[in-house]
Amino acid sequence: MKGPAFNFQNLDPDTILDALWQTGIRVESGLTALNSYENRVYQFSDEDRKRYVVKFYRPERWSDQQIAEEHQFTTELLNDEVPVAAPLLLQGMTLHQHQGYRYAVFPSLGGRQYETDNYDQLEWVGRFLGRIHQTARKKTFTVRPTLGLKEYIEEPLAVLEQSRLIPAKLIEPLLASVRLIGTTLHNYWHTQWQPMRLHGDCHPGNILWRDGPLFVDLDDARNGPAIQDLWMLINGDVQEQRIQWDILLEAYSEFSEFDSHELSLIEPLRAMRMVYYLAWVVRRWEDPAFPASFPWMTDEDFWRRQIAIFNQQAKLLQEPPLQLVPTFQG
């Protein structure tokens, strides 16, 4: 994807204000840009001092139908009283278009940062993830993708093979490390799980705290195993991880059943995310925001470290999966 639309170069303040006026909202405050690499997101207030957030979707990433499935899912969750940021219905629609850009408007729902070392908050999050998956299991996405090796390993490998960002003398070692992960994953990635709708990118940065958790940014929603929405919330050494898994899964299981066999997917999913994320940045390098935000990717040492990380992850894939503490019986 190339051109001004890819780089959001035509998305100036006047275009944003006109787009919002099209939905019946008159902006009275300034536009405050919020942190988002993939899309463009702005917070503002209207003439009644109500606060909103508008998200302009990166062109050509998702189809209208795929965005509609995301919106439908978040609306279902909201109707089931799950605290999630869902798009507003304006002019009878949640997805709008203006001058080639697609966008949605959300209520501005502030909150504190989720505390990754707070076990009480982890327990709350576990319960609400159980509720999210309770709703999610009612059906699957039909046009959004299902998490798998093609999207997360094979396609990123093809992107890296064509990249001119990688130093010439490190291209083959890097590609070899990615291929090693791919080969190893084919031996350890299994599909003995029931596909279900997922948040898809449920890391601590996508959870706010407002007298309880608030889940935001379902832009990566897709079908996949339940563990995908859980593993990124776990951190620390092995003993700490076991304690956290016990807390998270006990709370989760109050609302949704968890298949403990999915624990064997943690390191495969981590490896897939590593490769996908690297290729994602390479894909977006034409967007001026990316070189400015990831300047270290032009350093040779970065790529050397990446090779070492990938090789280490390939070894971790072959180790026995994490065992649950005895108090959790899945």
JOUR-V327343 format. One record per residue. RES is the residue in three letters. SS is DSSP state (A for helix, B for strand, O for the rest). BURIAL is + if it has 24 or more other ideal C-beta (glycine too) atoms within 12 Angstrom, else -. D_CENTER is the distance of its C-alpha to the mean C-alpha in Angstrom with 1 decimal. Layout:
res=RES ss=SS burial=BURIAL d_center=D_CENTER
res=RES ss=SS burial=BURIAL d_center=D_CENTER
This chain:
res=MET ss=O burial=- d_center=20.8
res=LYS ss=O burial=- d_center=23.2
res=GLY ss=O burial=- d_center=25.1
res=PRO ss=O burial=- d_center=24.9
res=ALA ss=O burial=+ d_center=22.3
res=PHE ss=O burial=+ d_center=19.8
res=ASN ss=O burial=- d_center=20.5
res=PHE ss=O burial=+ d_center=20.6
res=GLN ss=O burial=- d_center=24.2
res=ASN ss=O burial=- d_center=25.7
res=LEU ss=O burial=+ d_center=23.5
res=ASP ss=O burial=- d_center=26.1
res=PRO ss=A burial=- d_center=26.8
res=ASP ss=A burial=- d_center=29.5
res=THR ss=A burial=+ d_center=27.2
res=ILE ss=A burial=+ d_center=24.7
res=LEU ss=A burial=+ d_center=27.6
res=ASP ss=A burial=- d_center=29.1
res=ALA ss=A burial=+ d_center=26.0
res=LEU ss=A burial=+ d_center=25.8
res=TRP ss=A burial=- d_center=29.6
res=GLN ss=A burial=- d_center=29.1
res=THR ss=O burial=+ d_center=27.3
res=GLY ss=O burial=- d_center=30.1
res=ILE ss=O burial=+ d_center=28.6
res=ARG ss=O burial=- d_center=30.7
res=VAL ss=B burial=+ d_center=29.0
res=GLU ss=O burial=- d_center=31.4
res=SER ss=O burial=- d_center=29.4
res=GLY ss=O burial=- d_center=27.8
res=LEU ss=O burial=+ d_center=24.3
res=THR ss=B burial=- d_center=22.1
res=ALA ss=B burial=- d_center=19.2
res=LEU ss=B burial=+ d_center=16.1
res=ASN ss=O burial=- d_center=13.7
res=SER ss=O burial=+ d_center=11.3
res=TYR ss=O burial=+ d_center=11.6
res=GLU ss=O burial=+ d_center=10.3
res=ASN ss=O burial=+ d_center=12.2
res=ARG ss=B burial=+ d_center=15.2
res=VAL ss=B burial=+ d_center=15.3
res=TYR ss=B burial=+ d_center=18.6
res=GLN ss=B burial=+ d_center=20.2
res=PHE ss=B burial=+ d_center=23.9
res=SER ss=B burial=- d_center=26.7
res=ASP ss=B burial=+ d_center=29.0
res=GLU ss=O burial=- d_center=32.8
res=ASP ss=O burial=- d_center=32.7
res=ARG ss=O burial=- d_center=30.5
res=LYS ss=O burial=- d_center=27.6
res=ARG ss=B burial=- d_center=24.3
res=TYR ss=B burial=+ d_center=21.5
res=VAL ss=B burial=+ d_center=18.3
res=VAL ss=B burial=+ d_center=18.1
res=LYS ss=B burial=+ d_center=15.1
res=PHE ss=B burial=+ d_center=16.3
res=TYR ss=O burial=+ d_center=14.2
res=ARG ss=O burial=+ d_center=14.5
res=PRO ss=O burial=+ d_center=17.5
res=GLU ss=O burial=- d_center=17.5
res=ARG ss=O burial=+ d_center=13.8
res=TRP ss=O burial=+ d_center=13.9
res=SER ss=O burial=- d_center=17.3
res=ASP ss=A burial=- d_center=18.7
res=GLN ss=A burial=- d_center=18.7
res=GLN ss=A burial=+ d_center=15.0
res=ILE ss=A burial=+ d_center=14.3
res=ALA ss=A burial=+ d_center=17.1
res=GLU ss=A burial=+ d_center=15.6
res=GLU ss=A burial=+ d_center=12.4
res=HIS ss=A burial=+ d_center=15.1
res=GLN ss=A burial=+ d_center=17.3
res=PHE ss=A burial=+ d_center=15.0
res=THR ss=A burial=+ d_center=14.3
res=THR ss=A burial=+ d_center=18.0
res=GLU ss=A burial=+ d_center=19.0
res=LEU ss=A burial=+ d_center=17.1
res=LEU ss=A burial=+ d_center=18.9
res=ASN ss=A burial=- d_center=22.1
res=ASP ss=O burial=- d_center=21.8
res=GLU ss=O burial=- d_center=21.7
res=VAL ss=O burial=+ d_center=18.2
res=PRO ss=O burial=+ d_center=17.2
res=VAL ss=B burial=+ d_center=14.3
res=ALA ss=O burial=+ d_center=14.1
res=ALA ss=O burial=+ d_center=15.5
res=PRO ss=B burial=+ d_center=17.1
res=LEU ss=O burial=+ d_center=20.8
res=LEU ss=O burial=- d_center=23.4
res=LEU ss=B burial=+ d_center=25.5
res=GLN ss=O burial=- d_center=28.4
res=GLY ss=O burial=- d_center=27.5
res=MET ss=B burial=- d_center=24.0
res=THR ss=O burial=+ d_center=20.4
res=LEU ss=O burial=+ d_center=19.7
res=HIS ss=B burial=+ d_center=22.2
res=GLN ss=B burial=- d_center=23.4
res=HIS ss=B burial=+ d_center=25.5
res=GLN ss=O burial=- d_center=26.9
res=GLY ss=O burial=- d_center=24.4
res=TYR ss=B burial=+ d_center=21.3
res=ARG ss=B burial=+ d_center=19.2
res=TYR ss=B burial=+ d_center=18.1
res=ALA ss=B burial=+ d_center=17.6
res=VAL ss=B burial=+ d_center=19.0
res=PHE ss=B burial=+ d_center=17.8
res=PRO ss=B burial=+ d_center=20.0
res=SER ss=O burial=+ d_center=19.5
res=LEU ss=O burial=+ d_center=18.7
res=GLY ss=O burial=- d_center=19.3
res=GLY ss=O burial=- d_center=19.0
res=ARG ss=B burial=- d_center=19.3
res=GLN ss=B burial=- d_center=16.9
res=TYR ss=O burial=+ d_center=16.0
res=GLU ss=O burial=- d_center=18.4
res=THR ss=O burial=- d_center=17.2
res=ASP ss=O burial=- d_center=20.8
res=ASN ss=O burial=- d_center=21.9
res=TYR ss=A burial=- d_center=22.7
res=ASP ss=A burial=- d_center=23.5
res=GLN ss=A burial=+ d_center=20.2
res=LEU ss=A burial=+ d_center=18.6
res=GLU ss=A burial=+ d_center=21.0
res=TRP ss=A burial=+ d_center=20.1
res=VAL ss=A burial=+ d_center=16.4
res=GLY ss=A burial=+ d_center=17.6
res=ARG ss=A burial=+ d_center=19.7
res=PHE ss=A burial=+ d_center=17.3
res=LEU ss=A burial=+ d_center=14.8
res=GLY ss=A burial=+ d_center=17.9
res=ARG ss=A burial=+ d_center=18.6
res=ILE ss=A burial=+ d_center=15.3
res=HIS ss=A burial=+ d_center=15.9
res=GLN ss=A burial=+ d_center=19.5
res=THR ss=A burial=+ d_center=18.8
res=ALA ss=A burial=+ d_center=16.2
res=ARG ss=O burial=+ d_center=19.0
res=LYS ss=O burial=- d_center=21.4
res=LYS ss=O burial=- d_center=20.3
res=THR ss=O burial=- d_center=17.7
res=PHE ss=O burial=+ d_center=16.1
res=THR ss=O burial=- d_center=18.8
res=VAL ss=O burial=- d_center=17.4
res=ARG ss=O burial=+ d_center=13.7
res=PRO ss=O burial=+ d_center=13.3
res=THR ss=B burial=+ d_center=13.7
res=LEU ss=O burial=+ d_center=12.0
res=GLY ss=O burial=+ d_center=14.8
res=LEU ss=A burial=+ d_center=16.6
res=LYS ss=A burial=- d_center=17.4
res=GLU ss=A burial=+ d_center=14.0
res=TYR ss=A burial=+ d_center=12.9
res=ILE ss=A burial=+ d_center=16.4
res=GLU ss=A burial=+ d_center=19.1
res=GLU ss=A burial=+ d_center=17.6
res=PRO ss=A burial=+ d_center=16.3
res=LEU ss=A burial=+ d_center=19.7
res=ALA ss=A burial=- d_center=21.4
res=VAL ss=A burial=+ d_center=19.7
res=LEU ss=A burial=+ d_center=20.8
res=GLU ss=A burial=- d_center=24.2
res=GLN ss=O burial=- d_center=24.7
res=SER ss=O burial=+ d_center=23.5
res=ARG ss=O burial=- d_center=26.2
res=LEU ss=O burial=+ d_center=24.2
res=ILE ss=O burial=+ d_center=25.0
res=PRO ss=O burial=- d_center=28.5
res=ALA ss=A burial=- d_center=31.0
res=LYS ss=A burial=- d_center=32.3
res=LEU ss=A burial=+ d_center=28.9
res=ILE ss=A burial=- d_center=27.5
res=GLU ss=A burial=- d_center=29.2
res=PRO ss=A burial=+ d_center=28.3
res=LEU ss=A burial=+ d_center=24.6
res=LEU ss=A burial=+ d_center=24.6
res=ALA ss=A burial=- d_center=26.7
res=SER ss=A burial=+ d_center=24.2
res=VAL ss=A burial=+ d_center=21.3
res=ARG ss=A burial=+ d_center=23.8
res=LEU ss=A burial=+ d_center=24.8
res=ILE ss=A burial=+ d_center=21.3
res=GLY ss=A burial=+ d_center=21.3
res=THR ss=A burial=- d_center=24.8
res=THR ss=A burial=+ d_center=24.1
res=LEU ss=A burial=+ d_center=21.0
res=HIS ss=A burial=- d_center=23.2
res=ASN ss=A burial=- d_center=25.4
res=TYR ss=A burial=+ d_center=23.0
res=TRP ss=O burial=+ d_center=20.2
res=HIS ss=O burial=- d_center=21.5
res=THR ss=O burial=- d_center=20.7
res=GLN ss=O burial=- d_center=22.7
res=TRP ss=O burial=+ d_center=20.1
res=GLN ss=O burial=- d_center=20.0
res=PRO ss=O burial=+ d_center=17.1
res=MET ss=B burial=+ d_center=15.6
res=ARG ss=B burial=+ d_center=13.0
res=LEU ss=B burial=+ d_center=9.8
res=HIS ss=O burial=+ d_center=7.2
res=GLY ss=O burial=+ d_center=5.1
res=ASP ss=O burial=+ d_center=2.6
res=CYS ss=O burial=+ d_center=6.0
res=HIS ss=O burial=+ d_center=7.4
res=PRO ss=A burial=+ d_center=10.5
res=GLY ss=A burial=- d_center=9.7
res=ASN ss=A burial=+ d_center=8.0
res=ILE ss=B burial=+ d_center=11.3
res=LEU ss=B burial=+ d_center=14.6
res=TRP ss=B burial=+ d_center=18.0
res=ARG ss=O burial=- d_center=20.7
res=ASP ss=O burial=- d_center=23.3
res=GLY ss=O burial=+ d_center=20.4
res=PRO ss=B burial=+ d_center=16.6
res=LEU ss=B burial=+ d_center=14.9
res=PHE ss=B burial=+ d_center=11.3
res=VAL ss=O burial=+ d_center=9.8
res=ASP ss=O burial=+ d_center=7.3
res=LEU ss=O burial=+ d_center=6.8
res=ASP ss=O burial=+ d_center=6.5
res=ASP ss=O burial=+ d_center=4.6
res=ALA ss=O burial=+ d_center=7.2
res=ARG ss=B burial=+ d_center=9.7
res=ASN ss=B burial=+ d_center=12.6
res=GLY ss=B burial=+ d_center=12.8
res=PRO ss=O burial=+ d_center=14.4
res=ALA ss=A burial=+ d_center=14.1
res=ILE ss=A burial=+ d_center=13.7
res=GLN ss=A burial=+ d_center=10.1
res=ASP ss=A burial=+ d_center=9.4
res=LEU ss=O burial=+ d_center=12.1
res=TRP ss=A burial=+ d_center=12.5
res=MET ss=A burial=+ d_center=10.3
res=LEU ss=A burial=+ d_center=12.5
res=ILE ss=O burial=+ d_center=15.6
res=ASN ss=O burial=- d_center=17.4
res=GLY ss=O burial=- d_center=21.0
res=ASP ss=O burial=- d_center=23.8
res=VAL ss=A burial=- d_center=24.4
res=GLN ss=A burial=- d_center=26.5
res=GLU ss=A burial=- d_center=24.1
res=GLN ss=A burial=+ d_center=21.3
res=ARG ss=A burial=- d_center=23.8
res=ILE ss=A burial=+ d_center=24.6
res=GLN ss=A burial=+ d_center=21.0
res=TRP ss=A burial=+ d_center=20.4
res=ASP ss=A burial=+ d_center=23.7
res=ILE ss=A burial=+ d_center=22.8
res=LEU ss=A burial=+ d_center=19.3
res=LEU ss=A burial=+ d_center=20.7
res=GLU ss=A burial=+ d_center=24.0
res=ALA ss=A burial=+ d_center=22.3
res=TYR ss=A burial=+ d_center=19.8
res=SER ss=O burial=+ d_center=22.9
res=GLU ss=O burial=- d_center=24.7
res=PHE ss=O burial=+ d_center=22.8
res=SER ss=O burial=+ d_center=21.3
res=GLU ss=O burial=- d_center=22.8
res=PHE ss=O burial=+ d_center=21.0
res=ASP ss=O burial=+ d_center=22.2
res=SER ss=A burial=+ d_center=22.8
res=HIS ss=A burial=- d_center=23.0
res=GLU ss=A burial=+ d_center=19.2
res=LEU ss=A burial=+ d_center=19.5
res=SER ss=A burial=+ d_center=20.7
res=LEU ss=A burial=+ d_center=17.3
res=ILE ss=A burial=+ d_center=15.8
res=GLU ss=A burial=+ d_center=17.1
res=PRO ss=A burial=+ d_center=16.5
res=LEU ss=A burial=+ d_center=12.8
res=ARG ss=A burial=+ d_center=12.9
res=ALA ss=A burial=+ d_center=15.1
res=MET ss=A burial=+ d_center=12.9
res=ARG ss=A burial=+ d_center=9.9
res=MET ss=A burial=+ d_center=12.8
res=VAL ss=A burial=+ d_center=14.3
res=TYR ss=A burial=+ d_center=11.4
res=TYR ss=A burial=+ d_center=10.4
res=LEU ss=A burial=+ d_center=14.1
res=ALA ss=A burial=+ d_center=14.8
res=TRP ss=A burial=+ d_center=12.1
res=VAL ss=A burial=+ d_center=14.0
res=VAL ss=A burial=+ d_center=17.2
res=ARG ss=A burial=+ d_center=16.4
res=ARG ss=O burial=+ d_center=16.0
res=TRP ss=O burial=+ d_center=19.0
res=GLU ss=O burial=- d_center=21.2
res=ASP ss=O burial=+ d_center=19.3
res=PRO ss=A burial=- d_center=21.4
res=ALA ss=A burial=+ d_center=18.6
res=PHE ss=A burial=+ d_center=17.4
res=PRO ss=A burial=- d_center=20.8
res=ALA ss=A burial=- d_center=21.3
res=SER ss=A burial=- d_center=18.1
res=PHE ss=O burial=- d_center=18.3
res=PRO ss=A burial=- d_center=22.1
res=TRP ss=A burial=- d_center=22.4
res=MET ss=A burial=+ d_center=21.3
res=THR ss=A burial=- d_center=24.8
res=ASP ss=O burial=- d_center=26.3
res=GLU ss=A burial=- d_center=27.8
res=ASP ss=A burial=- d_center=27.1
res=PHE ss=A burial=- d_center=23.3
res=TRP ss=A burial=+ d_center=23.7
res=ARG ss=A burial=- d_center=26.2
res=ARG ss=A burial=- d_center=23.9
res=GLN ss=A burial=+ d_center=21.1
res=ILE ss=A burial=+ d_center=23.7
res=ALA ss=A burial=- d_center=24.7
res=ILE ss=A burial=+ d_center=21.3
res=PHE ss=A burial=+ d_center=20.7
res=ASN ss=A burial=+ d_center=24.2
res=GLN ss=A burial=- d_center=23.8
res=GLN ss=A burial=+ d_center=20.7
res=ALA ss=A burial=+ d_center=22.8
res=LYS ss=A burial=- d_center=25.4
res=LEU ss=A burial=+ d_center=23.1
res=LEU ss=O burial=+ d_center=22.1
res=GLN ss=O burial=- d_center=25.8
res=GLU ss=O burial=- d_center=26.3
res=PRO ss=O burial=- d_center=26.7
res=PRO ss=O burial=+ d_center=23.6
res=LEU ss=O burial=+ d_center=23.3
res=GLN ss=O burial=- d_center=25.9
res=LEU ss=O burial=+ d_center=25.5
res=VAL ss=O burial=- d_center=28.0
res=PRO ss=O burial=- d_center=31.0
res=THR ss=O burial=- d_center=30.4
res=PHE ss=O burial=+ d_center=27.5
res=GLN ss=O burial=- d_center=28.7
res=GLY ss=O burial=+ d_center=26.1
